[in-house]
């Protein structure tokens, strides 16, 4: 009960890794974690992929994190709408057709002042 959201997520991942799985499935792993915790979590997952040869499948709406860490993206809405490398899939055109608007990938700015973040 005293762990932060990020600490709890890391404990849950450690628990899942005890059996040395080849595949880790995560649904919105960044939910309830602050921005710094998100980065730490995704860096941990990146380390597991690179050094433990673990496959990680993540369901996420955090497009900035997906763009930064994923090597393949699958956009689903009751069916596969598109797939490919993040820079090929997360384009304004594709996102517009998926969301019915012209969304953009939001990039968190760490260590910035509120004025810089608002720009």
C-alpha positions in Angstrom: 0.0 0.0 0.0 3.0 2.3 0.2 4.4 1.8 -3.3 4.0 4.5 -5.9 2.3 3.7 -9.2 5.6 3.2 -10.9 7.0 1.0 -8.2 3.9 -1.1 -8.2 4.1 -1.6 -12.0 7.8 -2.7 -11.7 6.9 -5.2 -8.9 4.1 -6.6 -11.1 6.5 -6.9 -14.1 9.1 -8.6 -11.8 6.4 -11.0 -10.6 5.5 -11.8 -14.2 9.2 -12.4 -15.1 9.8 -14.9 -12.4 8.8 -17.8 -14.7 11.0 -16.4 -17.5 8.3 -16.0 -20.1 9.2 -15.3 -23.7 6.2 -13.0 -24.1 4.9 -10.2 -21.8 1.5 -8.8 -22.5 0.8 -5.3 -21.0 -2.4 -3.3 -21.1 -1.8 0.4 -20.6 1.2 -0.1 -18.4 1.8 3.6 -18.0 -1.7 4.2 -16.5 -1.4 5.8 -13.0 2.3 6.6 -13.4 3.9 10.1 -13.6 5.9 11.1 -16.6 9.2 10.2 -15.1 7.9 6.8 -14.1 6.6 6.3 -17.6 10.1 6.8 -19.0 11.6 4.5 -16.4 9.1 1.8 -17.1 9.6 1.9 -20.8 13.4 2.0 -20.4 13.0 -1.2 -18.3 10.9 -2.8 -20.9 13.4 -1.8 -23.6 16.2 -3.3 -21.6 14.2 -6.6 -21.2 13.7 -6.7 -25.0 17.3 -6.1 -25.8 19.1 -8.1 -23.1 16.6 -10.8 -22.2 15.3 -11.3 -25.7 11.7 -10.9 -24.4 8.9 -10.0 -26.7 6.7 -7.3 -25.2 3.2 -6.6 -26.6 1.7 -3.4 -25.2 -1.8 -2.0 -25.7 -1.5 1.8 -25.2 -3.2 5.1 -26.2 0.0 7.0 -25.3 1.1 7.6 -28.8 4.3 9.5 -27.8 5.5 6.5 -25.9 4.5 4.2 -28.7 6.4 6.3 -31.2 9.5 6.4 -29.1 9.7 2.8 -27.9 7.8 0.5 -30.3 9.4 -1.1 -33.3 6.1 -2.2 -34.7 2.6 -0.7 -34.3 -0.8 -2.3 -34.9 -3.8 0.1 -34.9 -6.9 -1.8 -34.0 -10.6 -0.9 -33.9 -12.5 -4.2 -34.0 -10.2 -5.1 -36.8 -6.6 -4.4 -38.0 -6.7 -0.9 -39.5 -2.9 -0.5 -40.2 0.4 -1.8 -39.1 4.1 -1.0 -39.6 7.0 0.9 -38.1 5.9 3.9 -35.9 7.1 6.5 -38.3 5.1 4.9 -41.1 1.9 4.3 -39.1 1.7 7.3 -36.7 1.4 9.9 -39.4 -1.1 12.8 -39.4 -3.0 11.1 -42.3 -3.3 7.8 -40.5 -4.2 9.3 -37.2 -6.8 11.5 -38.8 -8.4 8.5 -40.4 -8.3 6.5 -37.1 -9.6 9.2 -34.9 -11.7 11.3 -37.3 -9.7 14.4 -36.6 -6.1 15.6 -37.0 -4.5 14.5 -33.8 -0.7 14.7 -33.3 1.7 12.8 -31.2 2.3 14.8 -28.0 5.8 15.0 -26.8 6.4 15.4 -23.0 8.9 18.0 -22.1 10.8 17.1 -19.0 12.5 19.8 -16.9 10.8 22.6 -18.9 9.2 25.6 -17.3 5.4 26.0 -17.7 6.0 28.7 -20.2 8.2 26.5 -22.3 5.8 23.6 -22.1 2.9 25.8 -23.3 4.7 26.7 -26.5 
